[in-house]
Amino acid sequence: MKGLRFGTQKGRAASIISFGFLALFVSGCDLAPKYDPPALLTPIPASYASAGPFQPATPMDTLPRGPWWEAYHDPLLNRLVAKLNVANPTLSAAVANYDAARAYVAQVNANLFPFFVGSGWNYSIQQSQQRPLRIPGIFPNQYGDNVLALQSTYEVDLWNQIHNRIASAQASAQATAADLANVQLSLQANLVNDYVVLRSYDAQIKLLNDTVTAYASNLRLVRDRFEGKIASGIDLAQAQYLYDGATALRTQTIAQRTLIEHAIASLVGEPASSFSIPPSPVLPQVPVIPTGVPSTLLQRRPDIVAAERAVAAANQQIGVARSAFFPALTLTAMGGFENNGAANLISLPLSFWTIGPNYILPLFEGGLRHAELAGAYAQYRATAAQYRATVLAAFQQVEDEMSLLNNLAVALQQQKATAADAEHYTRLATDSFIEGASNYLDVNVAETEALGAELQAIIIAQQQLQASVRLFEALGGGWSVQDLPTPRQVTDY
């Protein structure tokens, strides 16, 4: 590193002009590879394989923009999601991470401008009389040193190293913004999923309440018949067993509902102790979900866009690593005033200044630069592979949930038919018992099967709704790459 001090205006101007031309000549060199998003190893299919009755016949390019959860037409659910968007601490942390990424972009971007630093000191200095090379009478043992100075440094971006760092930081900040959107979508999907489970428990509790009431009536009937010597003790024990079992199952279901209610409280940022949701045994209807065509999924999933932006950031880091092989040039200037402690510090005879370039050229560093470049290429390959994995997982999730929606729709109709058959079986067994043609074992079996069939129908309806929630999430929830902040937006801080 070398600093130059120019003694004349002519020499100073010539040096500045020569270095200025040098900077202009090489500052257009960009050592980062030309960037294109990673290509998938297989072509994107023209349509989804699992299309069914829960997708429109004419698919739209994207989900409707805006609150996707409103498709379930539940005002209370809408209010809960609105609370989540404001008060969820996990979402707040994701927002803070994005703000930190933007702040880092601003830090890197500041290197495009010259730095100015003011400094000064006021020292009283006492030196040892036994110091080496001391010349008595020439250099005083005690003296003052007052300095007031302004220093400026400016790093010339010869090989676009600074610009590549900025571009990498901008892409990383965009990835963080997409991560933020993905976190918000995931939290919203968790909330809607928990709300569906809560309403499923409400429906199950309503069914169990009705069942316990019916079983209590049957128990009284069997007890009366037992006391009248018409029914056996076995019949009475079976009726008591059914009643106690249904009561226990209701208590277990109420306990599970309480846990889900607590989970929803945490999602919306409220203490579980002071949070409650009124019961409602009616499940929402499964909405019709426009899936669009597979090729649009790459622009609608925030996690895919985040993965692609990570690849772009890694690509720019290759340019940063390449530029480390070439000289670095920094222009410096400093000027100010200095005296030995006397008055009138700011005066022309007491002024000083220096101006000139500092340049660094790596000669031997034990393979450090080559290792850094190899690491940059490896990081690029890793992010490109992760991008492809994210895309494949996204297509799998969409196909999985579409397939589940269609198959569960068929299963729900079949289960409802099974529950109707079990109800008919129960009526026949009960009538036969009342008429004395059979014992209570037939009623016991019939009522157990009927209760299980109805509970299973509710659970399948719940699973179908959960699949629809996951399909909304798999399709990006109406998000689009157009919602991603631009490089300029992540830089303005």
Buried (B, 14 or more C-beta within 10 A) or exposed (E): EEEBEBEEEEEBEEBBEEBEEBBEEBBEBBBBEEBEBBEEEEEEEEEBEBBEEBBEEEBEEBBEEEBBBBBBEBEEBEEBBEBBBEEBEBBEEBBEBBBEBBEBBBEBBEBEEEEEEEEEEEEEEEEEEEEEEEEEEEEEEEEEEBBBBBBBBBBBBBBBBBBBBBBBBBBBBBBBBBBBBBBBBBBBBBBBBBBBBBBBBBBBBBBBEEBBEBBBEBBEBBBEBBEEEEBBEEBBBBBBBBBEBBBEBBEEBBEBBBEBBBBBBBBBBBEBEEBEBEBEBEBBEBBEBBBBBBEBBBBBBBBBBBBBBBBBBBBBBBBBBBBBBBEBBBBBBBBBBBBEEEEEBEEEEBEEEBBBBBBEEEEEEEEEBEEBBEEBBEBBEEBBEBBBEBBEBBBEBBBBBBBBBBBBBEBBEEBBEBBBEBBEBBEBBBEBBEEEEBBBEBBBBBBBBBBEBBBBBBBBBBBBBBBBBBBBBBBBBBBBBEBBBEBEBBBEB
